[in-house]
Amino acid sequence: MITAVMPTYGRWDVAVERGEGCYLYATDGRKFLDFTSGIAVTSLGHCHPHLIEAVTAQAQKLWHVSNLFQIPGQQKLAERLTANSFADTVFFNNSGAEAVELSIKVARKYQSETGHPERYRVIGCHGSFHGRSFATLAAAGAEGYLKGFGPVMDGFDHVAFNNLNEMRAAVTDQTAAILVEPVQGEGGVRAPSADYLKGLRAICDEYGLLLVYDEVQCGMGRTGKLFAHQWAGVPPDVMAVAKALGNGFPIGACLATEKAAIGMVPGTHGSTFGGNPMAVACGNAVLDVMLDPAFFERVQRTSRLLWGKLEALVGAYPKLFSELRGSGLLLGIRCHVTAGDFVAKLRAEGLLCLTAGDNVLRILPPLIVGEREIDEGLGILHKVAKEWPAS
C-alpha cells in the first residue's frame, strides 16, 4: 500500500522538530550537528534571527499578489544581485530546476533573436546535475535519473567535465550554449582546473555561444565568494541560482546580461509564485548578511581551517579515504569504503553529512560554522573512522 507522501525518497530515520544555528533536534530528543545545510540551502544556519525578523515582518503585511503588480522587494533584490554580479537583469522563480530551465530558454531565444534559430542545442558535462524536470534531466544526461522517463528530450550533448578539447570538438552549427557547474556538487564534488572556465569563455566567444553557469549549489557564498565563478574571474552570460538564496524559503533566480536577455520580452516567460513578497523578503535578508564586508572573509578563513583538518583525516586513514575535493565549504572525500555506509554511521553518532557521485562523502556545513562546531564534527569523523572494521 502506497504511503500518503509519495515514496520517492529514501528517507533517514530522523523526524526533525526544530533547528538552531548548526544544529537540528529530532522529535525523539536526538541532537545532530548539521553538515548538510539542507543540501547547501540553510547556509546561514537554522532560524537565523535576522531572517526570522524579516519574514515575520513581511508575513504581517503581504504574502502574495502575482507578477501583474510592481513588487518593491523584488526590485530591490534584483538590483542588489545585479550590482554584485555580471548580470543586468534577473527573473525570479521558485527553484533551481526552474532557474536552469529558464537559462536554457534564454540561450535558445538569444540565438533565435540574433538570426540563428537553428542553434538550439546545449552542451553539458558528464557528472552534472541540473534538476528533475524533463529539460534539466536531459541537460545532465545521467542515465540513473532518466530511466523510465523516456524518450529523453532532444537538444543536449555531453562531454567530460574539465576537458576543453572535448568541449571544443562538440560544438556544431546547431550549438546555442554551454551549460556547466563551476564546481560540480551531486556528481562528486569536483572543482575544475584553474583555466577551465577561462577556456569555456574563449570557446563561447569564438563560436557565438552563450556561457551558462548552474550555481544552484555552488553559488550564494558556498565557495567563499558570492558566486563560485568569481574565483576564476570569468563571468557567464546567464546563470541559475537558488538553494541558499532563500536559506530555506523557496526562491530561485535566473541572472543574465542585457545582451543575452534580448528576447525576453512580456509574454515570453512567467511564474505564479516566483519572486513573491515573502520569497524576496527572505532573499534580501540573506543578502543583508552575506554582503557584510566581513562575512566572506570569515567563510574563507573557516574553509581553510576545515580543509586542513579534513586533509589530515584523509591522510590518517588511507584505507578508508583516497582524496579530498571541492572548494570553500563545498567539500567531498572520495572513499574506498561505501560512502553511504559511512554517512549512516556518522548519523548514528550525531553528525549529518551527505553522499555524492563517485562514492564521495559530501560535507556542507553552514557558512556560519565556527571552530567549535568544526572540532566537534572532526571528532565524530575520527571516531567513526577509527572504529571502522580493518581501518
DOPASE-571713 format. One record per residue: x negated, y, z of N, C-alpha, C in turn; residue in one letter. Coordinates in steps of 0.2 Angstrom, whole numbers, plus 2048, in hexadecimal, padded with zeros to 3 digits. Each point is the difference from the previous one (the first is absolute). Layout:
REM DOPASE-571713
XYZXYZXYZA/...
REM end
This chain:
REM DOPASE-571713
7FC7FA8008048068007FC806800M/8018057FB7FC806800801804806I/7FB8048028008058058038067FET/8038048058038067FE7FC8057FDA/7F98008027FB8047FD7FD7FC7FAV/8008027FA7FE7FB7FB7F97FE801M/7FE7FA8007FA7FD8037FA8007FBP/7FE8077FE7FB8017FB7F9801804T/8008008067FA8018047FE7FA804Y/7FA7FF8017FD7FB8057FF804806G/8058018047FF8058067FC7FD806R/7FD8048037FC7FE8068067FF806W/7FE7FC8058047FF8067FF806805D/8018067FD8008068048058047FFV/8058028058058057FF7FE806804A/7FF8057FC7FD806802806805803V/7FE8028068058048047FE8087FFE/7FA8018017FE8078007F88017FFR/7FE8067FE7F98017FE7FE806803G/7F98018027FD8068037F98007FDE/7FE8057FC7F98017FE7FE7FA7FCG/7FB7FC8037FD7FA7FC8037FA803C/8068008048027FA8038087FF7FEY/8017F97FF8077FE8008027FC806L/8068008018037FC8068067FC7FEY/7FF7FA8018067FB7FE8057FF805A/8067FE7FE8067FF8047FE7FB806T/7FB7FC7FF7FF7FB8057FA802805D/7FF8077FF7FB8038057F98007FEG/7FE7FC7FA7F98007FD7FE8077FER/7FA8028017FD8067FD7FB7FE7FBK/8008047FA7FB7FE7FB7FD8077FEF/7F97FF7FE7FC8057FD8018007F9L/8038057FD8028007F97FB8027FBD/7FD7FB7FD7FB8027FB8037FE7F9F/8068017FF8047FF7FA8038077FET/8018048048048077FF8057FF7FBS/8047FB8018067FF7FC7FE7FF7F8G/7FA7FD7FF7FD7FF7FA7FE8077FDI/7FC8038047FD8077FE806806800A/8057FF804805805800800805806V/8007FD8068008048067F8802802T/7FE8047FB7F98028017FF805806S/8058038027FF8058068037FC806L/8007F98008037FD805807800801G/8027FC8058087FF801802806805H/8068037FE8038058047FC806801C/7FC8027FB7FC806801804806802H/7FE8048058058058038028057FBP/7FB8027FC8028067FB8057FE7FBH/7FF7F97FE8057FE7FB8077FF804L/8007FD806806800803804807801I/7FC8058018038078018038027F9E/7FC7FF7FB8028027F98067FD7FEA/8007F98018067FC7FD806802804V/7FF8008078068028048038077FFT/7FC8057FF8028067FE8048007F9A/7FD7FC7FB8048007FA8067FC800Q/8007FB8048067FC801806804803A/7FE8058048068048038028057FBQ/7FD8017FA8028057FC8037FD7F9K/7FD7FC7FD8027FD7F97FC7FA7FFL/8047FB7FD7FD7F97FE7FF8007F9W/8058017FC8007FF7F98058057FCH/7FE8027FA8048047FC8017FE7F9V/7FA7FD7FD7FF7FE7F97FC8057FDS/7FD7FE7FB7FB8047FC8048057FBN/8068018018048057FC7FE807804L/7FE8008067FE8068047F9801800F/7FE8068027F98028027FF7FD807Q/7FB7FD8017FE7FD8067FA803803I/8008058047FA8048027FA7FC803P/8027FB8047FA7FB8027FD7FD7FBG/8047FE7FA7FD7FC7FB7FB8057FCQ/8028067FF7FC8057FD7F9801803Q/8018008077FA8018047FB7FB800K/8037F98007FC7FB8007FC7FF7F9L/8048017FB7FD8007F97FA8057FFA/8018068037FB8058007FA7FF804E/8017FC8057FA7FE8047FC7FA7FDR/8047FC7FD7FD7FA7FC7FC8037FAL/8038047FC7FC8037FB7FA804802T/8018048057FA8048027FB7FC803A/8017FA8027FA7FC8027FF7FA7FCN/8018007F97FF7FB7FC7FF8037F9S/7FF7FB7FB7FF8027F98078027FDF/8057FF8038078007FD8038077FFA/8048017FC8048067FF807800802D/8037F98008077FF8018017F9803T/8058008048027FA8048077FE7FFV/8017F97FF8077FD8018007FC806F/8068018048007FC8068057FA7FFF/7FE7FA8028057FB8008007FC807N/8017F98008017FD8067FB7FB802N/7FB7FE7FB7FC7FB8017FA8007FCS/7FB7FC8017FA7FF7FC8027FE7F9G/8047FA8008027FD7F98038057FCA/8058048038038067FC7FB8057FDE/7FB8028047FB8047FE7FC7FE7FBA/7FE7F98007FC7FD7FA8058007FAV/8067FE8018048007FA8018067FDE/8008068038018067FD7F98027FDL/7FB7FE8037F98027FD8007FD7F9S/8027F97FF8007FD7FA8058047FBI/8068028028048047FC7FD8067FEK/7FC8048057FD8067FE7FB7FF7FAV/7FC7FB8017FB7FE7FB8037FF7F9A/8057FC8008047FE7F98038077FDR/8038048058038067FD7FB8057FEK/7FA8008037FB8057FE7FE7FE7F9Y/7FF7F97FF7FD7FE7F98068027FBQ/8067FE8018058027FC8018077FES/7FF8048058018087FF7FA8037FCE/7FB7FC8017FA8037FC7FE7FD7FAT/8067FC7FD7FF7FE7F97FE7F97FFG/8007FC8067FE7F98008047FB803H/8078007FE8047FB8037FE7F97FFP/7FC7FE7FC7FD7F97FF7FC7FE806E/7FD8058047FC7FF8068057FF806R/8017FA8028047FE8057FD7FB805Y/7FA7FD7FE7FE7FB8047FB803806R/8007FC8057FC8028067FB7FB802V/7FA8028017FB7FB8027FF800807I/8017FA8047FF7FF8077FA7FC801G/7FF7FE8077FB7FC8028027FA803C/7FD7FA7FF8017FA8047FF801808H/8047FE8047FF801807804806803G/8038037FB8048068028077FF803S/8038048048068008028048067FFF/8058017FD8048067FF807800802H/8037FB8038068008028047FA7FDG/8077FF8028047FA7FF8058017FAR/8008067FD8058017FB7FE7FC7FAS/8048007FA7FE7FC7FA7FA8047FDF/8008068007FA8047FC7FA7FF804A/8008018077FA8008047FD7F9801T/8057FB8007FD7F98007FC7FF7F9L/8038027FB7FD7FF7F97F9804800A/8008068037FA8048007FB7FD804A/8017FC8057FB7FC8047FE7FA7FDA/8057FC7FD7FF7FA7FC7FF7FA804G/8018008077FE7FB8048057FA7FFA/7FE7FA7FE8057FB7FF8047FE806E/7FD8008068037FE806806804801G/8008067FF8068058018058007FAY/7FE7FE7FA8048007FA8047F97FFL/7FE7FB8038037F97FF807800802K/8047FE7FB8078008008048067FEG/7FC8057FF8038077FE7FF8017F9F/7FF7FC7FC7FE8017F98078027FCG/7FF8027F97F98017FD7FD806803P/7F98018007FD8058038018067FBV/8018068038018067FC7FA8027FCM/8018017FA7FA8027FB7FE807802D/7F98017FD7FD8068017FA801804G/7FE7FA8027FA8008057FB7FB7FEF/7FA8038017FA7FC7FE7FB800807D/7FC7FB8007FC7FF8077F97FE7FEH/7FC8038047F97FF8007FD7FF807V/7FA7FE8017FD8008067FF806803A/8018018077FF8068047F8801800F/7FE8068007F98038007FC7FD7FAN/8038007FB7FD7FE7FA8018047FAN/7FC8057FF8018057FB8007FE7F9L/7FC7FB7FE7FF7FD7FA8077FD7FEN/8037FC8048067FD7FF8068057FFE/8008058048058057FF7FF8047F9M/7FA8027FE7FF8037FA8037FB7FAR/7FE7FA8018017FB7FA8087FF800A/8048018058077FF8008048067FDA/7FD8067FF8048057FD8017FF7F9V/8078017FE8028007F98048067FET/8028007FA8048067FE807800803D/8027FB8048068008047FF802807Q/7FA8018027FF801808802807801T/8048018068028078027FC802806A/7FE7FB8057FD8028067FC7FA803A/7FC8028057FD7FB804802801807I/8027FB8048038008067FC7FC805L/7FD8038057FB7FD805802802807V/7FE7FC8057FF8028077F9802801E/7FF8068027F98018027FC7FC805P/8047FD8047FE7FA8048067FB800V/7FE7FA7FE8067FB8008017FE807Q/8067FF8028027FE8078027F9800G/8067FE7FD8037FA8007FC7FB7FDE/7FC8027FB7FC7FB7FC7FA7FE803G/7FE8038067FA7FD8047FC806803G/8038068007FC8058037F98017FDV/8018027F97FA8017FC7FF8077FER/7FA8038027FE8077FE7FC7FF7F9A/8018047FB7FC7FF7FA7F9804801P/7FC7FF7FB7F9803800801808800S/7FB8038018008078018028047F9A/7FE7FD7FB8028037F98067FE7FDD/8047FB8038057FD7FC8068057FEY/8028048058058057FE7FE8057FBL/7F98028017FD8057FB8017FD7F9K/7FE7F98008007FD7F98077FF7FDG/8057FF8058078007FE8038077FDL/7FD8058038028077FE7FD8017F9R/7FA7FE7FF7FD8017F98047FC7FBA/8027FA8018047FC7FB8068047FFI/8048028058068037FF7FF8077FCC/7FB8038017FF8077FD7FE7FE7F8D/7FC7FB7FF7FE7FE7F98067FE7FCE/8057FC8038057FD7FC807804801Y/8008058038068048018057FC805G/7FE7FC8058047FD804801804807L/8057FE8038018038077FD7FB805L/7FC8038057FE7FC806804800805L/8037FA8038058008057FD7FC806V/8008038067FE7FD8068067FE804Y/8007FA8028057FD8057FC801807D/8028058047FD8018078057FF805E/8057FC7FF8057FE8047FD7FE807V/7FB7FB8007FD7FE8067FA803802Q/7FC8027FB7F9803801800807801C/8068037FF800808800803802807G/8018068008038048077FB7FE806M/7FA8017FE7FB8008067FD7F9802G/8027FB7FC7FE7F98027F87FF800R/7FD8047FB7F97FF7FF7FC805803T/8038058037FC8058048008077FCG/8048007FA8028067FD8078007FEK/8038067FF8077FF7FE8027FB7FBL/7FC8007FB8017FB7FA7F97FC7FFF/8017FA7FF7FA7FC7FF7FB8027FAA/8038027FB7FC8027FA7FC806801H/8018048057FD8068027F87FF802Q/7FF7FA8027F97FE8027FC8007F9W/8037FE7FB7FC7FF7F98018077FDA/8048048028018077FC8037FF7F9G/8047FB7FF8037FF7F9807800801V/8038067FE8088008008037FC7FBP/8067FE8018047FD7FB8058057FCP/8047FD7FC8058057FD8077FF804D/8017FA8038067FE8037FE7FB806V/8038018067FF7FC8058067FE804M/8017FA8038057FE8047FE7FF807A/8038038057FF8008078077FE803V/7FF7FD8068067FE8057FD7FE806A/8037FB8037FD7FD8067FF805806K/7FA8028017FE8058068038077FFA/8038027FA8028067FF806802805L/8047FB8028058018047FF7FD807G/7FA7FC8017FF7FD8068057FB802N/8047FD7FC8057FC8018078027FEG/8018067FE8068027FD7FF7FF7F9F/8057FD7FC7FF7FF7F98008067FCP/7FA8017FD7FF8057FB7FA7FE7FCI/8008017F97FB8007FC8008067FBG/7FA8007FD7FF8067FB7FC7FE7FAA/8028037FB7FC8007FA7FD8077FEC/7FA8008007FC8077FF7FD8007F9L/8018067FD7FD8007F97FE8077FEA/7FB8007FB7FE8077FE8068037FBT/8008067FF8058037FC7FF7FD7F9E/7FA7FF7FD7FF7FC7FA8047FA7FFK/7FF7FB8068027FA7FF808800801A/8038058038078008028048047FAA/7FD8017FB8038047FB8077FE7FEI/8017F98008077FE7FE8057FF805G/7FE8028068047FE806805807801M/8058007FC8058058008067FE803V/8058048028077FE8038037FA7FCP/8027FB8048037FA7FD7FB7FA7FFG/7FA8028007FB7FA7FF7FF7FB806T/8018038067FF7FB805805803806H/8017FC8058048028068007FB805G/8028028068007FC806806802805S/8047FC8028058028057FD802807T/7FC7FC8027FD8028077FA803800F/7FC8007FA7F98028007FF807802G/7FC8028057FE806802806804804G/8047FC8038058038047FE803806N/8048058047FD8048057FC7FC806P/8037FA8017FD7FC8067F97FD7FDM/8007FE7FA7F97FD7FE7FB8057FFA/8028067FE7FA8057FF7FE803806V/8058008057FE8028077FB7FC803A/8007F97FF7FB7FC8027FA8017FCC/8008017F97FA8017FC7FC806802G/8048068027FD8068027FD7FF807N/8037FC8047FD7FF8077FA7FC7FFA/7FF7FB7FC7FA7FC7FF7FB8057FDV/8018047FC7FB8057FD7FE805805L/8048028057FE8048057FB7FD804D/8007FA8017FA7FD8047FA7FE7FBV/8017FE7FA7FB7FE7FC7FC8067FDM/8038057FF7FD8067FE7FC804805L/8007FE8067FC8038057F97FF7FED/7FB8058007FA7FF7FE7FC7FB803P/8017FE8077FD7FB8048027F97FFA/8068007FC8037F98007FC7FB7FCF/7FE8027FA7FC7FB7FC7F97FF803F/7FD8058037FA7FF8038007FB805E/8058008048017FA8058017FA7FDR/8047FF7FB8027FA7FC7F97FD7FDV/7FC8047FD7FA7FE7FD7FB7FD806Q/8008048057FB7FE8068037F9803R/8067FF8008037FA8037FF7FA7FBT/8018027FA7FF7FB7FA7F87FD801S/7FC8058007F97FD8017FE7FC806R/8048028057FF7FC8068037F97FFL/8067FF7FE8037FA7FF7FC7FC7FBL/7FE8037FA7FC7FC7FB7FA7FD803W/7FC8048047FA7FD8048027FA804G/8058018048027FA8048037FA7FDK/8038017FA8027FA7FC7FB7FD7FCL/7FB8047FE7FA7FE7FD7FC7FB805E/8008028067FC7FC8058047F9801A/8078018008047FA8017FF7FB7FAL/8008027FA7FF7FC7FA7F97FD801V/7FB8048027F97FD8008007FB806G/8048008057FF7FC8068037F97FEA/8058007FB8047FA7FF8007FE7F9Y/7FA7FE7FD7FF7FF7F98047FA7FDP/8027FB8058047FB7FE8078017FFK/8028068038078027FF8018067FBL/7FB8048008018067FC7FB8017FBF/8018037FA7FB8007FB7FF8087FES/8058048007FE8077FE805805803E/7FE8068018048058028018057FAL/8078027FF8018047FA805806802R/8008047FB8058068017FD807801G/8048048027FF807801804803805S/7FC8058048048038068037FB805G/8068018018047FB8048057FB7FCL/7FE7FF7FA8027FB7FC7FB7FB7FFL/8007FB8057FA7FB8008027F9800L/7FC7FC7FD8017F97FF7FA7FC801G/8017FA8037FB7FB8018027F97FCI/7FB7FF7FB8017FA7FD7FE7FA804R/8057FB8017FF7FA8047FE7FA7FDC/7FC7FC8037FF7F97FE8057FB803H/8038028068067FC8028068047FDV/8067FD8018068027FE802807803T/8008057FD802807803806800803A/8057FD7FE8078008038007FC807G/7FC7FB8007FF7FC8077FD805805D/7FB8047FD7FC804805805806802F/8048027FC8048068028057FD805V/8037FA7FF8047FD8057FD800807A/7FA7FE8007FD7FF8077FF807803K/7FE8057FC7FF807802807802803L/8057FF7FD8078028028017FD807R/7FF7F98018017FD8067FC803806A/7FA8047FE7FC803805802807801E/8058037FC8028078017FD8057FBG/7FD7FD7FA7FE8057FB8037FE7F9L/8048057FD8038007FA7FC8027FAL/7FE7FB7FC7FD8027FA8047FC7FAC/7FD8017FA8047FE7FA7FB7FB7FCL/8037FD7FB7FB7FD7FB8018047F9T/7FB7FE7FC8018037F97FD7FB7FBA/8008017FA7FE7FB7FB7F97FF801G/7FE7FA7FC7F97FE8017FE7FE807D/8057FD8047FF7FE8067FC805805N/8038068007FE805804804802806V/7FD8018068038038068008077FFL/8068038008018077FF801804806R/7FC8058018008048068028077FFI/8068038028038067FF802804806L/7FB8028048028038068038077FFP/8048038048028077FF7FA8057FFP/8018057FD7FB8057FF7FE803807L/8058008047FF8038077FC7FB805I/7FE7FA7FD7FD7FC8057F9803803V/7FF7FE8067FA8028047FB7FB802G/7FB8028037FB7FB8018027FB805E/8058018058027FC8048047FA7FDR/8058027FB8047FB7FD7FB7FC7FBE/7FB8037FD7FB7FC7FC7FD7FB804I/7FD8028067FD7FB8048057FA802D/8068028028057FB8028017FB7FAE/8018037FA8017FC7FA7FA7FB7FEG/7FA8038017FA7FC7FF7FF7FB805L/8028018068007FB8058047FA7FEG/8068017FE8047FB7FE7FD7FC7FAI/7FE8047FB7FD7FD7FA7FA7FB802L/7FC8028047FA7FC8038027FA803H/8068018058027FB8048037FA7FBK/8048027FB8037FB7FC7FA7FD7FCV/7FC8047FD7FA7FD7FC7FC7FB804A/7FE8028067FC7FC8058037F9801K/8078008018047FA8028027FC7FAE/7FE8027FA8027FD7FA7FD7F97FFW/8037FB7FE7FD7F98007FA8017FBP/7FA7FD8037FA7FF7FC7FE8077FDA/8008058047FE8077FE7F9801801S/
REM end
